[in-house]
Amino acid sequence: MSEENTPAEENTQAAGNEGAEPSFAIKRIYLKDLSFETPMGLEGYSQTKAPKVNQELNVQVNKVNDTHHEVVLFLTITATVDERAVFLVEVKQAGVFEIANMPNQAIAQIINANCPNILFPYAREAIDSILNRGGFSPINLPPINFDAVFAQAVSEAQQRQQTGATADA
């Protein structure tokens, strides 16, 4: 009697082959950490000047296994008046993403641009929600072009390598 593979078994076997189809999936999105401070206390609510809002951004990647990556988007929002902090919000919005059967360059692009693009709206909502609960108006952060940010980082890294190679010669 000959053995036949079912279509599900064939797909499972193909996933381990070099010629397998590239895949990308969101496995989980979650709020990893959230911090809110109002260093000025009650004085912060009575400010007549509009605060200056500063935004810092960072992305951290933790490889869970060969196909799963945890991507953490760090956002720090600081509002100041006369160089005094009115409020400070720090958010770590995270996601676990499955990325398989792709070249390293494509994986780097997905992890550093696509994944943060997916996480950013969640982080923005968490920031606006905590500001509202803290008695402040939402700040409605503008979208960020993570593709451009990643392209600039790659370009700067290439320039540093060329400069380092030239200095060694």
N, C-alpha and C positions, 0 to 999 in steps of 0.2 A: 504494500500500500504506500503510495507516495504522500509526502507531507506537503500541505499547501499553507501558505501564510495568509492570514486575513488582512484586509487593508489596514486595520489598526496596527497589527504587528509589523507590517511593512513600513508604516510611517514611523514607528518607534525605532526600527532598525536604521532607517534612513537618517534619523536625527543624529546618529553617531557617526555618520559618514562625512567625508570632506565636502561632498557636493550637496549637502543638505541646504535647504532653504534658509536664508537669513530670517531671524525672528527678533522681535522687540515686544515686550509686554510689561505693563505696569502691574506689579504684584501687590503693592501696598503703598498708600500715602498716609503720613501721620505727622502730627506736631510733636517734635522731639523735645523741644524746650521753649519756654516763653518767659520773659522777664519784663516787668513794667515798674518804673520808678518815677516819682515826682519829687526831685530833690528840693524844690522851692516850697513844697507843701501848699498851704492855702494861698500864699503869695502868687503862685503860678497861675491861679485861676483869675486873678484880678489884673493881669498884665494888659495894658492898652496897646502896646506895640505888638505887631504880628511877629511871631517867632521865626527865626531862621532855621530851616529844617535841613539837616545833613543826613545823608544815607550812605552806609558802608555795606559792601556786598562781598561775599566770599562763597566758594563752593568747595566742599570736601567730599572725597570719594573713598568708600571703604569696600574692598572686594570681599563679598561674602563667600563665594565659591567661583568656579570657572565661568558660570553663566549669570550669576546674580551679583548686582552691585547696589550698595546703599549710597545714595546721593543726598547730601545735606546742604541745603541752601541757608546760609547765615545772612541775616539782615539786621543791621543795627540802625535805628532811627533816633536821632537826637534833635530836639527842638531847643534852641537857645534864644535868650533875650539878653542883650548886653553881656554876652559871653558867659551867662549863667544858664545852666540846664533847667528848662521848664519840665520836660519829660524825656525819658529814655526808654525805648522799647527794643528788646533783643529777641529775635525769633530764629529758631532752628527748625525749618520745615524739611522733612525728610521723605524719601520714597525708596522703595526697593524695586529695582527694574531687572527684568530678565533680558539679556542680550546674548544671542547665540549665532554662530556661523557667519561672523562678519570679520573683515580685516581690521587690524588694530587702529588704523586711521579712522575708519567709520565708527568704531566703538568710542574712540576719544571724542569725536564730534558729537555723538549721541549723549555721552555722559556729561560733557561740558557745555552743551548748548541745548539740546532737545529736553533733557531731564530737568534742568533749571527752568526752562520755559513752561514745563508742565507744573512744576512746584510753585512758581512765583505767584499765580493767582491765589493759591491757598495761603501763602505767607502774607500777601497783601490784605486778604480778608481777616486773618488773625490779628494783624496790626490795627486795622480800622476798628475791629470789634473790641479789642482791649482798650484802645483810646476812648471809644464811646463809653465803655464801662468805667473808665477812669475819669469821666467828666469832660473830655476834650472832644473836639470835632474830628471826624476822620480826615486823613490827609490825602487820600486818593493818589497813591503812588503811581507815576506814569509807567507804562510798559517798558521793559528793558529788552534790547536786542542782544540776546545771549550769543547769537551767531556772530555778530560783529565783535562782541567782547572776546569770544574764543579766537576768532581770526586775528585780532590784534595781539592777543597773548602768544599765539603761534608765531606771528611775524616778529615780535620782540624777542622771542626765544631763538629764532633763526638768526637774527641780527647779532645777538650775544654770542652765539656759536661762531659766526663768521668773524666777529671781532676778536674772540678768544683764539681762533685758528690763525688769524693774521698776526696777533701778538706773539704767538708761539713760534712763528716762522722766522 
